[in-house]
Amino acid sequence: MFGDMVKIMTDASGQDKSDKFTMRRTKLLELIAQEYPEKAGTVFLFAPFEGDHEIFLQDSSFYYFSGISEPASVLSFDVHNGTCLHVPDFGDFRAKWVHSVDEINDRTIASFGIDQLKTTGNKIAGYSVDPYFSPDDYKKIIEQLREMVAKKHTIFTLYPAHGRLNASVKMIVDRLSLFVPGLAGHVIDISPFVAVLRRKKDISEIEELYQAIEITNAAFQAASHVIKPGAREAEVQAAMEYIFIENGARNAYPAIVASGKQATILHYNTNRATLQKGELVLIDAGAMHNHYCADITRAFPVSGKFDKQQRMLYEIVLETQQHVAEQVRPGMWLSNPQEQEASLQHIAVNFLKKSGYDQYFIHGIGHYLGLDVHDVGSRATPLQEGDVITIEPGIYIPDKSTGIRIEDNYWVVKDSEPVCLSEDIAKSVSEIEEMVRQSFGR
C-alpha cells in the first residue's frame, strides 16, 4: 500500500518535531529578509479564540509554525531573540474546566522548538479569553508592540487585504490597534510568504493527509451500507461522522449528502431528504485528522445499480478525471485562460465537450489541499512538485435530477503522473454498485 511506503519514508527521515517547526520558522524569516532587507522587526502569529458552539480549531498557519493547538496564544520570533510563546495567564483555573490538547510549560516547550514561555498579560478571570479582550489580558504583548512602534520596527503578521482570509486573527490585530497607537502603520502582511511555504508538502504532511484519507475511506464504506431507498440523507451523514469521531477525526468541512435533484446544488448540506428508488446520492465529505484534511466525492445509485443513463454519465465523469490526472505535472496550471493547453480546467472542459456535456460542468477542476480544505497557494503560478490538489470533474443536470462528481486527492511529483493519495477508495461503476448492494443482503 502507498500508505506503508509513506510511513517508511517518514520513519527514515527521522526529523524531530522541534526541528521541523524551527526549520519552518527559519525559512519564513529568510523569505521576509529577502523581501524586506532594510526592515527590522518580529513575526507575530495570533491564535484565535474559543467559541461556545464548536470545538476549537487552531488557525492553520499558527499550527504550521508551532504545532500548538491552544487558543488565544501568541507566537513571536525573529533572528535575534529566537522564538517565544505567549499564553494567557489562567493560573490553575482553566485546568478545572477545559482539557488542553497540549501540555504547555517550561519543560515541554522545547519539544516545539520554542525558546521562551511568557504570559500574554495579567491574570485572567475565568477559563477563556473574550474576543473583546481588555488591555490587561494582553498587557505584555501590548507593551512589546508599543516599544516596537516607538523604535519604528515592523510587525510581520497575517493581515491580508481580502476580508475572509485569516479573518479571526485579523480581528485580534485590529483589537490590539485600539491599545497601540500607530500599530496599523507598522504591520506588514506575510500571508504570501506563508502560502509559499505551506503549499509544498513535506513527507510528514503527506503521511498526515494519507491518514485523513484512510479514515475518509472507512467512512465512505460505512455510508454505503446505509444507502437504500427510504433511508435519509442524515443517516448516511451520521454513519460517516461516526467513523470520523471513532478515529479521532472531525469533519474537514460540512458534509454534503445530496440525493436526486439536491445533487445539482453544489454546496447543498441540509441533508434532510429521503433517498428514493432509482436516484443517485452524491456524497462529498472528508475527515480532518491532526489538522490535515481529506476531500473526497463519490456518487452512489440508491437502488444498488446505475441505470443506463446514470452509468453513461458516471463513466464520462470518471474518464474526464482520469484524463486530467494523466496531464498533471509540475508546470501545468489548475486554470489559466492564456495557457489553455496546460490548464487542467480547460483540458477538462474540452474533454467533456467531446460528449456534449461541457455546459454541465459548472465549477473549477480542483484546488490545493492541506491544513485547509481550500488550502493556501496561488493559482497565478503553475503547479509545483510537492503540491497536493483535488481533481473533481462533475456533471449537473437539474432537469434530470442528476448530479455526479468524482473527486480524489493527488500529490504532484517530479517527472511522472501524480500520486493518487485516495486510490484505495472505490470509484469504478462495479465497485460502487457492489458497495451499495452489500447492504441489501443484511
Protein Blocks (a to p, Z undefined) as FASTA:
>chain_A
ZZlmmmmmmmmnopafklmmmmmmmmmmmmmmmmmmmbgcddddddddddfkbccdddfk
lmmmnopabehiacdddfknopadddddehjmlmmmpccfbacdfklmmmnopabdcdfb
dcdedjbdcfkbcfklmmmmmmmmmmmmmnopacdddddfblkgoklmmmmmmmmmmmmg
hklmmcccfklmmmmmmmpccfklmmmmmmmmmmmmmmmmmmmmmgcghiafklmmmmmm
mmmmmnopacfbdcdddehjllmpmklcklpaccdehiacdddddddeehiacddddddd
fkopacfklmmmmmmmmmmmmmmmmmgcghiafbdfklmmlgmklmmmmmmmmnopmmmp
cbdfbdcddjbmbacddfkbccdehiacddddddddfknopacdddddddddehiacddf
klmpcfbfklmmmmmmmmmmZZ
